[in-house]
Amino acid sequence: STWATQNPGQPVMQPCQSLSTVEKDHRSVHAASRQISAAQQRDHDTLLNDAIQSLANEFKMKVQAIATTHNITSEKVKKLLGSHKYYQNPCSMQLANAIIHNKANEVNEGCAHGEKLSFQQIWELARADPKYQDMTQDEKDELLRALTEYHTLKNVSVCTTNSAVVCDAQSTLEHVFKILDGLALHTGIYACLFATCGHVYNSSQPFWYGTNNVMDFWEDVMDLEPNEIVRKLEQWACMHGKNIEECNSVEGMQQMCAHILNSGLHEYSFYLLTAPDMRIYTGVVAKKKIQINFINFEVAIKEKYGIELLGWPESVLFQSPHATTNAEHLHALRDMLKAGTCRWAYMSTQQCMQH
């Protein structure tokens, strides 16, 4: 059983197959060719940078001369010269990538492994294709939209095989580890991470990671070894069934919504208001976890604790999530709770008096 078969309702991301000997030799030849081209491009870029720098210096002198002549600041001259934005956010979708994606789908669709064209071949075909030369804005937007949808599909797709799951998890977590190490180095923050598979058939090994000496906390304070924690985490995850289909089931969403609501209420009611007219938190700790009383919500929650629930979906009846059986309503409520749109909040003094 693979992760894809455990989640039949999700799109599947096909794994990449290993290259043959001929393909590896072909890739090596292209790599050597790219190195030569890169060296030539660097020389060309050096000459171009020198020319641009010379032009920039000349431009700066002329701007300063105009500003002095007309008794204005050089910043105003620059604003008058460059009133339009010609650059894009580097993180946005680029038209060149959208064209390559469109051409790749066109020429490689239905081709077996080893018969698909390389990136360089696709790029040459795209450059020679007249339909990409004089495109309208609508055509450009359509290509960008298709690339955006493809990226979104890749982000929400599930891996086909267990080996692909292992590779994806390992590469992603290694990237996360580097980010955490950098964050610890820059800010001195302590962070720990525990990861495990969510099904008994998954071959991903559970492991833990921590910055600095943060893992000593579990042994010194909690009297638990990290290996023991991650072992119990694996047992819990595999026993409770945390795949996508089960999380999106009615029962799973009911439990998640109820958990978010109750944990949020307990957090806000942790320090009880003993002087609601003055809005002073005296630090009196709640003796037990408070559960939501949906039937008598106005009195049992709002009037008693001065806490209200904001952003409840209009399409969802205000009742316990366990009493809601509509999957669409539960999905909307869960998304709003996770996003923080539906949240707990303290009532103001005026609201308490009016209530």
C-alpha positions as CSV (number, residue, x, y, z in Angstrom):
1,S,0.0,0.0,0.0
2,T,1.4,3.4,-1.0
3,W,0.6,6.9,0.1
4,A,-1.2,7.4,-3.3
5,T,-3.5,4.4,-2.8
6,Q,-4.3,5.5,0.8
7,N,-5.6,8.8,-0.7
8,P,-7.4,7.9,-3.8
9,G,-9.2,11.2,-4.1
10,Q,-6.0,13.3,-4.5
11,P,-4.1,14.0,-7.7
12,V,-0.9,12.0,-8.1
13,M,2.5,13.3,-8.9
14,Q,4.3,10.9,-11.2
15,P,7.9,10.0,-10.0
16,C,10.9,10.7,-12.1
17,Q,12.6,7.7,-13.6
18,S,16.4,7.2,-13.6
19,L,18.3,8.1,-16.7
20,S,19.8,5.5,-19.0
21,T,23.5,5.3,-19.9
22,V,22.9,7.0,-23.2
23,E,20.9,9.8,-21.5
24,K,23.6,10.2,-18.9
25,D,26.3,10.6,-21.6
26,H,24.1,13.0,-23.5
27,R,23.6,15.0,-20.3
28,S,27.4,15.1,-19.7
29,V,28.0,16.5,-23.2
30,H,25.4,19.2,-22.6
31,A,26.9,20.0,-19.3
32,A,30.4,20.5,-20.9
33,S,28.8,22.6,-23.6
34,R,27.0,24.7,-21.0
35,Q,30.3,25.3,-19.1
36,I,31.9,26.7,-22.2
37,S,28.8,28.9,-22.9
38,A,28.8,30.0,-19.3
39,A,32.4,31.2,-19.5
40,Q,31.7,33.1,-22.7
41,Q,28.6,34.6,-21.1
42,R,30.6,35.7,-18.1
43,D,33.1,37.6,-20.3
44,H,30.2,39.2,-22.2
45,D,28.5,40.1,-18.9
46,T,31.7,41.8,-17.7
47,L,31.9,44.0,-20.7
48,L,28.2,44.8,-20.5
49,N,28.5,45.7,-16.8
50,D,31.4,48.0,-17.5
51,A,29.4,49.7,-20.2
52,I,26.4,50.0,-17.9
53,Q,28.5,51.4,-15.1
54,S,30.0,54.0,-17.4
55,L,26.5,55.0,-18.6
56,A,25.2,55.2,-15.0
57,N,28.0,57.5,-14.0
58,E,27.4,59.7,-17.0
59,F,23.6,59.6,-16.3
60,K,24.2,60.6,-12.7
61,M,26.3,63.6,-13.7
62,K,23.7,64.8,-16.2
63,V,20.9,64.4,-13.6
64,Q,22.9,66.5,-11.1
65,A,23.5,69.1,-13.8
66,I,19.8,69.4,-14.6
67,A,18.9,69.6,-10.9
68,T,21.4,72.4,-10.3
69,T,20.3,74.3,-13.3
70,H,16.6,74.2,-12.4
71,N,17.1,74.4,-8.6
72,I,15.4,71.1,-7.8
73,T,16.6,67.9,-6.2
74,S,18.1,65.1,-8.1
75,E,15.5,62.7,-6.7
76,K,12.7,64.7,-8.4
77,V,14.5,64.5,-11.7
78,K,14.9,60.7,-11.3
79,K,11.2,60.4,-10.5
80,L,10.2,62.4,-13.6
81,L,12.5,60.2,-15.8
82,G,11.4,56.9,-14.4
83,S,7.7,57.1,-13.6
84,H,6.9,53.6,-14.8
85,K,7.7,50.3,-13.3
86,Y,9.4,48.0,-15.8
87,Y,10.5,45.2,-13.5
88,Q,8.6,42.3,-12.0
89,N,8.8,40.6,-8.6
90,P,11.4,37.9,-9.1
91,C,9.1,35.4,-7.3
92,S,6.3,35.9,-9.8
93,M,5.6,33.6,-12.7
94,Q,7.8,34.5,-15.7
95,L,6.5,34.4,-19.3
96,A,9.6,32.5,-20.5
97,N,8.9,29.7,-18.0
98,A,5.3,29.6,-19.0
99,I,6.2,29.3,-22.7
100,I,8.6,26.4,-21.9
101,H,6.0,24.7,-19.9
102,N,3.4,25.0,-22.7
103,K,5.8,23.8,-25.3
104,A,6.9,20.8,-23.2
105,N,3.4,19.7,-22.7
106,E,2.9,20.0,-26.5
107,V,5.9,18.0,-27.7
108,N,6.4,15.5,-24.8
109,E,2.7,14.5,-24.2
110,G,2.3,10.8,-24.6
111,C,6.1,10.1,-25.1
112,A,7.7,7.2,-23.3
113,H,10.6,7.7,-20.9
114,G,13.8,8.3,-22.9
115,E,11.9,9.7,-25.9
116,K,11.0,13.1,-24.3
117,L,12.9,16.1,-25.6
118,S,15.4,17.9,-23.4
119,F,15.0,21.4,-22.0
120,Q,17.5,22.8,-24.6
121,Q,15.6,21.1,-27.5
122,I,12.3,22.5,-26.1
123,W,13.7,25.9,-25.8
124,E,15.0,25.9,-29.4
125,L,11.6,24.8,-30.6
126,A,9.8,27.5,-28.6
127,R,12.2,30.2,-30.0
128,A,11.4,29.1,-33.5
129,D,7.7,28.7,-33.0
130,P,5.9,31.8,-34.5
131,K,2.9,31.5,-32.2
132,Y,5.1,32.7,-29.3
133,Q,6.4,35.8,-31.1
134,D,3.6,38.3,-31.2
135,M,1.2,37.1,-28.4
136,T,-1.6,39.2,-27.1
137,Q,-1.9,40.0,-23.4
138,D,-4.8,37.5,-23.1
139,E,-2.6,34.7,-24.6
140,K,0.2,35.6,-22.2
141,D,-2.1,35.6,-19.2
142,E,-3.4,32.2,-20.3
143,L,0.1,30.7,-20.4
144,L,0.9,32.2,-17.0
145,R,-2.4,30.8,-15.6
146,A,-1.6,27.3,-16.8
147,L,1.8,27.4,-15.2
148,T,0.4,28.6,-12.0
149,E,-2.2,25.8,-11.9
150,Y,0.6,23.3,-12.6
151,H,2.6,24.6,-9.7
152,T,-0.4,24.5,-7.5
153,L,-1.2,20.9,-8.6
154,K,2.4,19.9,-7.8
155,N,2.1,21.4,-4.3
156,V,-1.1,19.5,-3.4
157,S,-0.3,16.2,-5.2
158,V,0.6,13.0,-3.4
159,C,3.6,10.9,-4.1
160,T,3.0,7.7,-6.1
161,T,5.4,5.3,-4.5
162,N,6.8,4.9,-1.0
163,S,10.3,5.4,-2.3
164,A,9.2,8.8,-3.7
165,V,7.7,9.6,-0.3
166,V,11.1,8.9,1.4
167,C,13.0,11.0,-1.1
168,D,10.6,13.9,-0.9
169,A,10.5,13.9,2.9
170,Q,14.3,13.6,3.2
171,S,15.1,16.4,0.7
172,T,12.4,18.7,2.2
173,L,13.5,18.2,5.8
174,E,17.1,18.7,5.0
175,H,16.2,22.0,3.6
176,V,14.2,22.8,6.7
177,F,17.2,21.8,8.9
178,K,19.5,24.2,7.0
179,I,16.9,27.0,7.6
180,L,16.7,26.2,11.3
181,D,20.5,26.1,11.6
182,G,20.7,29.5,9.9
183,L,18.0,30.9,12.1
184,A,19.8,29.7,15.2
185,L,23.0,31.2,14.1
186,H,21.4,34.6,13.2
187,T,19.1,35.0,16.1
188,G,20.1,32.4,18.8
189,I,16.6,30.8,18.6
190,Y,16.1,27.3,20.0
191,A,14.0,25.0,17.8
192,C,13.3,21.2,17.7
193,L,11.5,19.1,15.2
194,F,10.1,15.6,15.4
195,A,9.0,13.8,12.2
196,T,7.5,10.4,11.5
197,C,5.4,8.6,8.9
198,G,1.7,8.5,9.2
199,H,1.0,4.9,8.1
200,V,2.5,1.5,8.9
201,Y,3.3,0.9,5.2
202,N,5.3,4.0,4.8
203,S,9.0,3.3,4.8
204,S,10.1,6.8,6.1
205,Q,12.1,6.5,9.2
206,P,11.1,8.7,12.2
207,F,13.8,11.1,13.4
208,W,14.3,14.2,15.3
209,Y,16.4,17.4,15.0
210,G,17.3,20.3,17.2
211,T,19.4,23.4,17.1
212,N,22.1,24.1,19.6
213,N,21.6,21.9,22.7
214,V,17.8,22.2,22.8
215,M,17.3,18.4,22.9
216,D,18.8,18.4,26.4
217,F,15.6,20.1,27.5
218,W,13.6,16.9,26.9
219,E,16.1,14.8,29.0
220,D,16.8,17.4,31.8
221,V,13.3,18.8,32.3
222,M,10.8,16.3,30.8
223,D,12.9,13.2,31.6
224,L,12.4,11.9,28.1
225,E,14.9,10.9,25.5
226,P,14.3,12.2,22.0
227,N,14.4,8.7,20.6
228,E,11.6,7.6,23.0
229,I,9.5,10.7,22.0
230,V,9.8,10.0,18.3
231,R,9.1,6.3,18.8
232,K,5.9,7.2,20.6
233,L,5.0,9.7,18.0
234,E,5.3,7.1,15.3
235,Q,3.1,4.7,17.2
236,W,0.5,7.4,17.8
237,A,0.5,8.6,14.1
238,C,0.2,5.1,12.7
239,M,-2.5,4.0,15.1
240,H,-4.7,7.1,14.6
241,G,-4.6,7.1,10.8
242,K,-3.7,10.6,9.7
243,N,-3.9,10.3,5.9
244,I,-5.6,12.9,3.8
245,E,-8.8,11.1,3.3
246,E,-9.3,10.4,7.0
247,C,-8.5,14.0,7.9
248,N,-11.1,15.3,5.3
249,S,-13.8,12.9,6.5
250,V,-16.8,14.3,8.4
251,E,-15.6,12.7,11.6
252,G,-12.1,13.9,11.2
253,M,-13.2,17.5,10.5
254,Q,-15.6,17.4,13.4
255,Q,-12.9,16.4,15.8
256,M,-10.5,19.0,14.4
257,C,-13.0,21.9,14.6
258,A,-14.0,20.9,18.2
259,H,-10.3,20.7,19.2
260,I,-9.4,24.1,17.8
261,L,-12.5,25.7,19.4
262,N,-12.0,24.2,22.8
263,S,-8.2,24.8,22.9
264,G,-8.7,28.4,21.9
265,L,-11.4,28.9,24.5
266,H,-9.2,27.4,27.2
267,E,-6.3,29.6,26.2
268,Y,-8.4,32.8,26.4
269,S,-10.0,31.7,29.7
270,F,-6.7,30.7,31.3
271,Y,-6.7,33.9,33.3
272,L,-10.2,34.7,34.5
273,L,-11.5,38.2,34.7
274,T,-12.3,39.0,38.3
275,A,-12.9,42.7,37.6
276,P,-14.6,42.9,34.2
277,D,-15.6,46.6,34.7
278,M,-11.9,47.5,35.0
279,R,-10.6,44.9,32.5
280,I,-7.9,43.8,34.9
281,Y,-6.3,40.4,34.6
282,T,-5.5,39.2,38.1
283,G,-3.7,36.0,37.1
284,V,-6.3,33.6,38.6
285,V,-5.8,30.4,36.8
286,A,-8.8,28.4,35.6
287,K,-9.1,25.2,37.6
288,K,-10.5,23.1,34.7
289,K,-10.7,23.3,31.0
290,I,-13.8,25.2,29.9
291,Q,-16.0,23.5,27.3
292,I,-18.1,25.5,24.8
293,N,-21.8,25.7,25.7
294,F,-23.4,26.3,22.3
295,I,-27.0,26.2,23.6
296,N,-26.4,28.7,26.3
297,F,-23.5,30.5,24.7
298,E,-24.6,34.1,25.5
299,V,-24.7,33.5,29.3
300,A,-22.3,30.6,29.9
301,I,-19.4,32.1,27.8
302,K,-19.9,35.7,26.8
303,E,-21.5,37.0,30.0
304,K,-19.6,34.8,32.4
305,Y,-16.1,35.1,30.9
306,G,-16.3,38.2,28.7
307,I,-15.2,36.2,25.7
308,E,-16.8,36.1,22.3
309,L,-16.4,34.1,19.1
310,L,-15.8,36.2,16.0
311,G,-16.0,35.3,12.3
312,W,-18.3,32.2,12.5
313,P,-19.3,31.3,8.9
314,E,-22.7,32.6,8.0
315,S,-23.6,29.5,6.0
316,V,-22.9,27.3,9.1
317,L,-25.4,26.9,11.9
318,F,-24.0,28.0,15.2
319,Q,-23.8,24.6,17.0
320,S,-21.3,22.0,18.1
321,P,-19.1,20.7,15.2
322,H,-20.1,17.2,16.3
323,A,-23.8,18.1,15.5
324,T,-22.9,19.4,12.0
325,T,-22.9,16.6,9.4
326,N,-22.6,18.6,6.2
327,A,-19.0,18.1,4.8
328,E,-19.0,21.5,3.0
329,H,-20.0,23.4,6.2
330,L,-17.4,21.5,8.2
331,H,-14.7,22.2,5.6
332,A,-15.5,25.9,5.6
333,L,-15.5,26.1,9.4
334,R,-12.2,24.2,9.6
335,D,-10.5,26.4,7.0
336,M,-11.6,29.6,8.8
337,L,-10.5,28.3,12.2
338,K,-7.1,27.3,10.9
339,A,-6.7,30.6,9.1
340,G,-7.6,32.6,12.2
341,T,-10.6,34.2,10.5
342,C,-12.9,32.6,13.0
343,R,-11.3,33.2,16.4
344,W,-11.9,33.9,20.1
345,A,-11.6,37.5,21.4
346,Y,-12.0,39.4,24.6
347,M,-15.0,41.7,24.8
348,S,-14.4,45.3,25.6
349,T,-15.7,47.0,28.7
350,Q,-18.5,48.6,26.8
351,Q,-19.5,45.4,25.1
352,C,-19.7,43.6,28.5
353,M,-21.9,46.4,29.9
354,Q,-24.2,46.3,26.9
355,H,-24.4,42.6,27.1
